[in-house]
């Protein structure tokens, strides 16, 4: 029984993603362009660029997900990130557990 839980825990760790929050994304930049840009630093697992259902435009921020924390650090070490003439604002997204989120909303 213990061996099975150890294997599941290892699987969860290997699927863990490291997030980077990106703000001030120009309206003209797509998720594909963001993924291409950030893949210079390492493999991008996912790019989440939320859209406003009323306007049809994206909300000018996104999350870039990497598989290792080293890639996130490499991205953050660069002085500035500019796409289509606009400087992007980046910060490492801290992961909160569901129990932490619930206690903060109560």
N, C-alpha and C positions, 0 to 999 in steps of 0.2 A: 504494500500500500504506500509506503514512504517513497519508494522509487518512482511510482507513478506521479506523485505530487511534485517530486523534484524535476521530472521531465516536463511537466506542465509549467512550472515556474521558469525553467530555462527557455521554453518556447515563448512565454510572455515577455521575457527580457529581450529576446532576439527580435521581437516584433516592435519593441519600443521605438518611438520616433522622437526626434529632438526638434523642437519648433523654434522658428524665427518669426517674429511679428514684423511686418513691413507696412509702414504708413506713407502717406503722400504719394501714392501710386498715380501717375498720370492717367487721365480718362482713356487715352488712346492705347494704353498698354494692355495686352491680353495675358491670360494665365500661361499660355504657351510661351510668350516672350519672357515672362518672369522665370519660368522653369528653365528656359535656355540660358538666361543670364546667370542664374544662381548655380547652374550645373557646371560652370567654370571652376567652382570651388570644390565640387564633389557631387556624387549622385543625389539628385532630388527625388524623394519618394513621392511627394505630393505637393501640389500648389492649390490652396483653397482661396479663391477670389470671390467673395460673396457679392451678389447682385441685389439691387433694390427692385422689387417686383413692380413698383409703381412707375419708376422712371425707365427701367430697363438698363440703366448704367450700373457699373460696379461701384462699390462703396469707397473706393480709393485706399483700401487696405487689404492685406492678405496674410496668410500664414504659409510659410514654406517649411516643409517637413523633410528632415534629413535622417539618415539611419545612424549617424555617429555624432557625438558631441564635438569631436575635433573639427568637423566641417563647419559647424555653427561658429566655433571660435575663429576659424580661418576667415569666415565671412565678416565677423565683427571686428577683426583686426585691421581690415582695410579702412582707410580714412573716410572715403565717401563712395557712395554708390549712386550713379547717375544714369537714369533711363529717359531717353527722349528729352534731354535738357533739364529734367527735374531731379533734385536730390531726394533720394529715398531716406526715410527715417526708420532705423532698424533697432530692435531690441530682442533679447532672448526671452522667449515665452516660458515662464515657469509653469510646471505641471502641478495642478492642484488635484487632490483626490476628491472624490464625491463627498466623503464625510466632511472635508474641510469646507466645501462649497455650501453644504446644507447648514453647518453651524454658523456660517457668516450671514446667511439669509434669515435666520431665526431671530 
